[in-house]
Amino acid sequence: MTHGKFSWRSGLICQIAVALGACAVGPNYVRPTVPAPAQFKESKGWKSAEPKDQLPRGKWWEVYGDKDLDALMEQVNVSNQNIKQAEAQYRAARALVQSARAAYFPTVGASASVTRSPGGSRVVTGGGSTGGSTIPGTTGKVTNTYTASLDAGWEIDIWGKLRRAAENATENMKASAADLEAARLSAQAELALDYFQLRITDEEKRLYEANVAGLEKSLKITQNQYKVGVAAQSDVAQAQTQLKSTQAAAIDLAIQRGQLEHAIAVLVGKAASDYALPPAPLAVKIPDIPLDQPSDLLERRPDIAASERLVAAANANIGVAKAAYYPSLSLSGALGYENTSLNHLFTLGNRFWSVGPSLAETLFDGGARRALTNQAIANYDASVAVYRQTVLAAFQDTEDNLVSLRVLADEVTVQDEATKAADESQAIALNQYKSGVASYLNVIVAETAALTNERASLTVRGRQLASSVALIKSLGGSWNPGTGSLIPNSAGNR
């Protein structure tokens, strides 16, 4: 370290450092290539979207037209604990970026100390012609030394190590932001699935109640016919059995509904014991979901965005590792006062100062730097593989849900026809039994078939709703139903 006047050599080193500060070792990031199909395989008959980014960004669940669902979604965005956790993790990642960028600037500290030590010297007299010897610091006089100073240090980022570290923190922050959106989308989709299943359960309960009312009438008819000797006692027993088994099945639905209600309570941040969602009819429609090009998934899905940002962060780590091969340059300085008297400490004669550069280079480390570089490269390769696998899985999710919706649309048509036929068969069998031309067994078979097909119709409708929610999730979430354009969630919705 140079004391006194700042030398021209130090100034030259600083100028060189500034000039070299524009460079950064390690590879510059380039997004990895991934196989993206030109169109969705299962998108036949689906309308392509026409993005209009200048329009307001909509909330995807509003396409179902259910006010209760809309209200629940607002609660999820505010009170869901998984979203709160992801938001806190994002704030922590943002703080790490600020910490990494702080390394660009000098650090300044202040210190003050007092030292108490013996001073002077005394002569120790020995025997003979040798005379005596002087022992410093043993006169017995004690001296106090007071010091107050400001110290500064600055590592000059010649090779870009600090910039690569900040780049790594920034990309991790972006990945955390995407994770927040993924957590939000996951909670929203899970809520929609649970809500629709609960409404399907309500519809099943009403279906059973209507069926029970019909069976009670059938039992009454059978009992009356038995009294007049038209029907056998076995017909009455069969009617009672069918009625009670249907009532038991209706009661059993309370388990499923209760569990779905509890799941919704957790999603909206409420205790299951204090939450209740009254029964209501299922008044939603299956939306026609338009599609963009498959490559748009790379920009829309938050999990893909998070994975790709982690690739960029891993790439920056390679630069950090390679920067360790090069010497580090730092500047340090100090300015302060030192004196044995506290009263006269801050006077010009007691002032001291120092400033100068320091250059350090590791000459041998047993291969530690090479190992860290190889580790960084391997981590980058692994993150690329994860990114590509995430993209492939996204395409698979979309294709799976597209084929599910396409096939279920055909199944709904056929199932509705089967339900209609079963209802007609039930009415015919009951009329024939009343007329005495058919046994009650025919009535039981027809009523069982009618109930089974009506429940099947509800099940298919529930599967349609679940597949539509899953497709919206696989496409990345929010889109504007007014424009037919799927769009990513905006930060303004946080």
C-alpha positions in Angstrom: 0.0 0.0 0.0 1.3 3.5 -0.9 1.3 6.1 1.8 1.3 9.8 1.2 0.8 11.3 -2.2 -1.2 9.1 -4.6 1.3 8.0 -7.3 0.8 8.2 -11.0 1.2 4.4 -11.2 -1.9 4.0 -9.0 -3.8 6.4 -11.3 -2.7 4.4 -14.3 -3.9 1.2 -12.8 -7.3 2.7 -12.1 -7.6 3.9 -15.7 -6.7 0.4 -16.9 -9.2 -1.1 -14.5 -12.0 1.2 -15.8 -11.1 0.3 -19.4 -11.1 -3.4 -18.7 -14.3 -3.1 -16.7 -16.3 -3.3 -19.9 -15.3 -7.0 -20.4 -16.8 -10.0 -18.7 -15.5 -13.5 -18.9 -17.9 -16.4 -19.5 -20.4 -17.1 -22.3 -23.1 -14.6 -23.0 -26.6 -16.1 -22.6 -28.5 -17.5 -25.6 -31.8 -19.2 -25.1 -31.6 -22.9 -25.8 -33.4 -24.2 -28.8 -36.4 -26.5 -28.3 -38.5 -28.5 -30.7 -41.7 -26.6 -31.3 -44.4 -28.0 -33.6 -46.0 -25.8 -36.2 -49.5 -26.5 -34.9 -51.3 -28.6 -32.3 -52.0 -32.1 -33.4 -55.4 -32.2 -31.6 -56.5 -28.7 -32.5 -58.7 -29.6 -35.4 -61.9 -27.5 -35.3 -60.4 -25.0 -32.8 -60.2 -21.4 -33.6 -56.8 -19.7 -33.8 -56.5 -16.7 -31.6 -55.7 -13.2 -32.8 -53.7 -11.5 -30.0 -54.4 -7.9 -29.3 -52.0 -7.0 -26.5 -53.1 -3.4 -26.4 -56.5 -4.4 -24.9 -57.0 -5.0 -21.2 -56.0 -8.3 -19.9 -58.9 -10.4 -18.7 -59.4 -13.0 -15.9 -59.7 -16.4 -17.5 -62.2 -17.8 -15.0 -64.8 -15.1 -16.0 -65.4 -17.0 -19.3 -67.5 -19.5 -17.2 -69.9 -16.8 -16.2 -70.3 -17.9 -12.6 -70.4 -15.0 -10.0 -69.7 -17.3 -7.1 -66.5 -18.6 -8.8 -65.5 -15.0 -9.5 -65.8 -14.0 -5.9 -63.8 -17.0 -4.7 -61.0 -16.3 -7.2 -60.6 -12.8 -5.7 -60.2 -14.4 -2.3 -57.6 -16.8 -3.6 -55.5 -13.9 -5.0 -55.5 -12.2 -1.6 -55.6 -14.9 1.0 -54.1 -18.1 -0.4 -51.0 -19.1 1.7 -49.1 -20.8 -1.1 -49.3 -17.6 -3.1 -48.2 -15.6 -0.1 -45.2 -17.9 0.3 -44.3 -17.5 -3.3 -44.6 -13.7 -3.1 -42.3 -13.7 0.0 -39.8 -15.8 -1.9 -39.9 -13.3 -4.8 -39.3 -10.4 -2.4 -36.3 -12.3 -1.0 -34.9 -12.9 -4.5 -35.3 -9.2 -5.3 -33.4 -8.4 -2.1 -30.6 -10.7 -3.3 -30.4 -8.7 -6.5 -30.0 -5.5 -4.5 -27.3 -7.1 -2.4 -25.4 -8.4 -5.5 -25.5 -5.0 -7.2 -24.2 -3.3 -4.0 -20.9 -5.0 -4.7 -20.4 -2.6 -7.6 -19.8 0.3 -5.1 -17.1 1.0 -2.6 -17.6 0.1 1.1 -16.9 2.7 3.7 -16.5 2.1 7.4 -15.6 4.0 10.5 -13.6 2.8 13.5 -12.3 4.1 16.8 -10.0 2.5 19.3 -7.9 3.1 22.4 -4.7 1.1 23.1 -3.0 1.0 26.5 0.6 -0.2 26.5 3.9 0.3 28.4 6.5 2.6 26.8 10.2 3.8 27.2 13.1 1.5 28.1 15.3 0.7 31.1 18.9 -0.6 31.5 19.5 -3.8 33.3 23.0 -4.0 34.9 24.7 -7.3 34.8 27.9 -8.5 36.4 31.4 -8.5 35.0 32.8 -6.5 32.1 29.7 -6.8 29.9 28.1 -3.8 31.5 24.3 -3.7 31.1 21.6 -4.3 28.4 18.6 -2.2 27.4 15.1 -3.8 27.5 12.6 -1.7 25.5 9.1 -1.0 26.9 9.8 -1.9 30.4 10.2 1.4 32.2 6.9 0.9 33.8 5.3 4.0 32.1 2.0 3.3 30.5 0.9 5.1 27.3 -2.7 5.5 25.9 -3.0 5.7 22.1 -6.3 7.0 20.7 -7.2 6.3 17.0 -10.3 7.4 14.9 -10.4 6.7 11.2 -12.5 6.2 8.1 -11.7 3.2 5.9 -12.8 2.5 2.3 -12.4 -0.5 0.0 -13.4 -1.1 -3.6 -13.0 -4.2 -5.7 -12.8 -3.2 -9.3 -14.8 -5.6 -11.5 -12.2 -6.1 -14.2 -13.3 -9.5 -15.4 -17.0 -9.1 -14.8 -17.2 -11.5 -11.8 -19.5 -9.1 -9.9 -21.6 -8.4 -12.9 -22.0 -12.1 -13.6 -23.0 -12.6 -10.0 -25.6 -9.8 -10.2 -26.8 -11.3 -13.5 -27.3 -14.6 -11.8 -29.2 -13.0 -9.0 -31.4 -11.1 -11.5 -32.3 -14.2 -13.4 -33.1 -16.0 -10.2 -35.3 -13.2 -9.3 -37.1 -13.4 -12.6 -37.5 -17.1 -12.1 -39.0 -16.5 -8.7 -41.4 -14.0 -10.3 -42.5 -16.7 -12.7 -42.8 -19.2 -9.8 -45.1 -16.7 -8.2 -47.3 -16.6 -11.3 -47.2 -20.4 -11.5 -48.3 -20.7 -7.9 -51.1 -18.2 -8.5 -52.3 -20.1 -11.7 -52.1 -23.4 -9.9 -54.2 -22.2 -7.0 -56.7 -20.7 -9.3 -57.0 -23.8 -11.4 -57.3 -26.0 -8.4 -60.1 -23.8 -7.0 -62.0 -23.9 -10.3 -61.7 -27.7 -10.4 -62.9 -28.1 -6.8 -65.7 -25.6 -7.3 -67.0 -27.3 -10.4 -66.8 -30.7 -8.8 -68.7 -29.4 -5.8 -71.5 -28.0 -8.1 -71.6 -31.3 -10.0 -72.1 -33.0 -6.6 -74.9 -30.5 -5.8 -76.5 -31.5 -9.2 -76.1 -35.2 -8.3 -77.8 -34.5 -4.9 -80.8 -32.9 -6.7 -80.9 -35.8 -9.1 -81.0 -38.3 -6.3 -83.7 -36.2 -4.5 -85.8 -36.2 -7.6 -85.2 -39.9 -8.1 -86.1 -40.6 -4.4 -89.4 -38.7 -4.9 -90.2 -40.8 -7.9 -89.3 -44.1 -6.1 -91.6 -43.1 -3.2 -94.4 -42.7 -5.7 -93.5 -46.1 -7.2 -93.5 -47.7 -3.7 -96.9 -46.1 -3.0 -98.3 -47.6 -6.3 -96.9 -51.0 -5.5 -98.3 -51.0 -2.0 -101.8 -50.0 -3.3 -101.6 -52.8 -5.9 -100.5 -55.3 -3.3 -103.5 -54.3 -1.1 -105.9 -55.1 -4.0 -104.1 -58.3 -4.8 -102.6 -57.1 -8.2 -99.0 -57.1 -7.1 -97.0 -59.6 -5.1 -95.4 -58.8 -1.7 -92.0 -59.3 -3.4 -92.8 -56.2 -5.6 -93.2 -54.2 -2.4 -90.0 -55.4 -0.9 -88.1 -54.7 -4.2 -89.6 -51.1 -4.3 -88.5 -50.5 -0.7 -85.0 -51.9 -1.3 -84.6 -49.6 -4.3 -85.8 -46.6 -2.4 -83.6 -47.1 0.6 -80.5 -47.9 -1.5 -81.0 -44.7 -3.5 -81.5 -42.7 -0.2 -78.3 -44.1 1.1 -76.4 -43.2 -2.0 -77.8 -39.6 -1.7 -76.6 -39.4 1.9 -73.1 -40.6 0.9 -72.7 -37.6 -1.4 -72.4 -35.5 1.7 -68.9 -36.9 2.3 -67.6 -35.8 -1.1 -69.3 -32.4 -0.9 -67.9 -31.7 2.6 -64.4 -32.6 1.5 -64.6 -30.4 -1.5 -65.9 -27.5 0.6 -63.0 -27.9 3.0 -60.5 -27.9 0.1 -62.0 -24.6 -1.2 -61.8 -23.1 2.3 -58.1 -23.8 2.4 -57.5 -22.4 -1.0 -59.2 -19.1 0.0 -57.2 -18.9 3.2 -60.0 -19.8 5.6 -60.4 -22.5 8.3 -62.5 -25.4 7.1 -64.4 -25.4 10.4 -65.7 -21.8 9.8 -66.4 -22.0 6.1 -69.6 -23.0 4.2 -70.5 -22.7 0.6 -74.3 -23.0 0.1 -75.6 -25.4 -2.6 -76.4 -23.8 -5.9 -77.2 -24.9 -9.4 -74.5 -25.5 -11.9 -75.0 -22.5 -14.2 -71.8 -22.5 -16.3 -71.0 -23.2 -19.9 -68.1 -25.0 -21.5 -66.1 -22.3 -23.2 -64.7 -22.4 -26.7 -61.0 -21.9 -26.0 -59.2 -20.4 -29.0 -55.5 -21.4 -29.6 -52.4 -19.5 -30.6 -49.4 -21.1 -32.3 -47.7 -23.8 -30.1 -44.5 -21.7 -30.0 -46.5 -19.1 -28.0 -46.4 -21.5 -25.0 -42.7 -20.6 -24.6 -43.7 -17.0 -23.8 -46.9 -17.7 -21.9 -46.5 -20.5 -19.4 -44.9 -19.3 -16.1 -43.3 -22.7 -15.4 -41.5 -22.5 -18.8 -40.5 -18.9 -18.1 -39.1 -19.9 -14.7 -37.2 -22.8 -16.1 -35.7 -20.7 -18.9 -34.6 -18.0 -16.4 -32.8 -20.6 -14.4 -30.9 -21.6 -17.5 -29.8 -17.9 -17.8 -28.8 -17.9 -14.1 -26.7 -21.1 -14.6 -25.0 -19.5 -17.6 -24.0 -16.5 -15.5 -22.5 -18.8 -12.9 -20.1 -20.1 -15.5 -18.8 -16.5 -15.8 -18.4 -16.2 -12.1 -16.4 -19.5 -12.0 -14.1 -18.5 -14.9 -13.4 -15.1 -13.4 -11.6 -16.9 -10.5 -8.8 -17.7 -12.9 -7.9 -14.0 -13.2 -6.3 -11.6 -10.7 -8.5 -9.4 -8.6 -7.8 -5.7 -8.2 -9.0 -3.6 -5.3 -8.4 -0.1 -4.0 -8.3 0.7 -0.3 -7.7 3.8 1.7 -7.8 5.2 5.2 -8.0 8.6 6.7 -7.9 9.3 10.5 -6.3 10.7 13.6 -4.0 9.1 16.1 -2.5 10.6 19.3 -1.7 9.8 22.9 -4.0 12.6 24.1 -7.7 12.4 23.6 -8.1 16.2 24.0 -5.8 17.0 21.1 -6.7 14.0 18.9 -8.5 15.9 16.0 -5.6 18.2 15.1 -3.8 18.5 11.8 -0.5 17.2 13.2 -2.2 14.0 14.3 -3.7 13.2 11.0 -2.7 10.1 8.9 -3.9 8.8 5.6 -3.1 6.0 3.1 -4.4 4.9 -0.3 -3.3 2.4 -2.9 -4.2 -0.5 -5.1 -3.9 -4.2 -4.4 -3.5 -7.0 -6.9 -4.1 -10.6 -5.9 -3.8 -13.8 -8.0 -4.1 -17.5 -6.9 -1.1 -19.4 -8.2 -2.0 -22.9 -7.2 -5.3 -24.3 -5.8 -5.0 -28.0 -6.5 -7.6 -27.8 -9.3 -10.3 -26.2 -7.2 -11.1 -23.5 -9.8 -11.3 -26.0 -12.6 -13.6 -28.2 -10.5 -15.9 -25.2 -9.8 -16.0 -24.3 -13.5 -16.8 -27.9 -14.5 -19.5 -27.9 -11.9 -21.0 -24.7 -13.3 -21.0 -26.0 -16.8 -22.6 -29.3 -15.7 -25.3 -27.3 -13.8 -26.0 -25.3 -16.9 -26.3 -28.4 -19.1 -28.7 -29.9 -16.5 -30.8 -26.7 -16.4 -31.0 -26.8 -20.2 -32.3 -30.4 -20.1 -34.9 -29.4 -17.5 -36.0 -26.4 -19.6 -36.5 -28.6 -22.7 -38.3 -31.2 -20.7 -40.6 -28.6 -19.3 -41.4 -27.4 -22.8 -42.1 -30.9 -24.0 -44.3 -31.6 -21.0 -46.2 -28.3 -21.8 -47.0 -29.5 -25.3 -48.1 -32.9 -24.0 -50.4 -31.2 -21.4 -52.0 -29.1 -24.1 -52.4 -32.0 -26.5 -53.8 -34.2 -23.8 -56.5 -31.7 -22.8 -57.3 -30.9 -26.4 -58.0 -34.5 -27.2 -60.0 -34.9 -24.0 -62.2 -32.0 -24.9 -62.7 -33.1 -28.5 -63.6 -36.6 -27.5 -65.8 -35.5 -24.6 -67.8 -33.3 -26.9 -68.8 -36.3 -29.0 -69.4 -38.3 -25.8 -71.7 -35.7 -24.4 -73.9 -35.9 -27.5 -74.2 -39.7 -27.4 -74.7 -39.7 -23.6 -77.5 -37.2 -23.8 -79.2 -39.4 -26.3 -78.7 -42.4 -24.0 -80.1 -40.4 -21.1 -83.2 -39.4 -23.1 -83.8 -43.0 -24.2 -83.4 -44.2 -20.6 -86.0 -41.7 -19.3 -88.5 -42.8 -22.0 -87.9 -46.4 -21.1 -88.5 -45.7 -17.5 -91.8 -44.0 -18.2 -92.9 -46.9 -20.5 -92.0 -49.5 -17.9 -93.9 -47.8 -15.1 -97.0 -47.4 -17.3 -96.8 -51.1 -18.3 -96.5 -52.0 -14.6 -99.5 -49.9 -13.7 -101.5 -51.6 -16.5 -100.5 -55.0 -15.2 -98.6 -56.1 -18.4 -95.1 -56.0 -17.0 -93.5 -57.0 -13.7 -92.0 -54.6 -11.2 -88.6 -56.0 -12.1 -88.9 -54.2 -15.5 -89.6 -51.0 -13.6 -86.5 -51.4 -11.4 -84.3 -52.1 -14.4 -85.6 -49.1 -16.2 -85.3 -46.7 -13.2 -81.8 -47.9 -12.5 -80.8 -47.4 -16.1 -82.3 -43.9 -16.1 -80.5 -42.9 -12.9 -77.2 -44.4 -14.1 -77.4 -42.5 -17.4 -78.4 -39.2 -15.8 -75.4 -39.5 -13.4 -73.2 -40.4 -16.4 -74.3 -37.2 -18.1 -73.3 -35.2 -15.1 -70.0 -37.0 -14.9 -69.1 -36.2 -18.5 -70.1 -32.6 -18.0 -67.8 -32.4 -15.0 -65.0 -34.0 -17.0 -65.6 -31.4 -19.7 -65.3 -28.6 -17.2 -62.1 -30.1 -15.7 -60.5 -30.5 -19.1 -61.3 -27.0 -20.1 -59.7 -25.7 -16.9 -56.7 -27.9 -17.4 -56.4 -26.7 -21.0 -56.4 -23.0 -19.9 -53.8 -23.8 -17.3 -51.7 -25.7 -19.8 -51.9 -22.7 -22.2 -50.6 -20.4 -19.5 -53.7 -19.0 -17.8 -55.2 -15.6 -18.4 -56.6 -14.5 -21.7 -59.1 -11.9 -22.8 -62.3 -13.7 -23.7 -63.5 -10.6 -25.6 -60.6 -10.8 -28.1 -60.2 -14.6 -28.1 -56.5 -14.1 -27.2 -54.8 -16.1 -24.6 -52.4 -13.8 -22.6 -50.0 -14.1 -19.7 -50.8 -12.9 -16.3 -49.7 -9.3 -15.7 -47.8 -8.0 -12.6 -50.8 -5.7 -12.0 -52.9 -8.7 -11.0 -50.7 -9.4 -8.0 
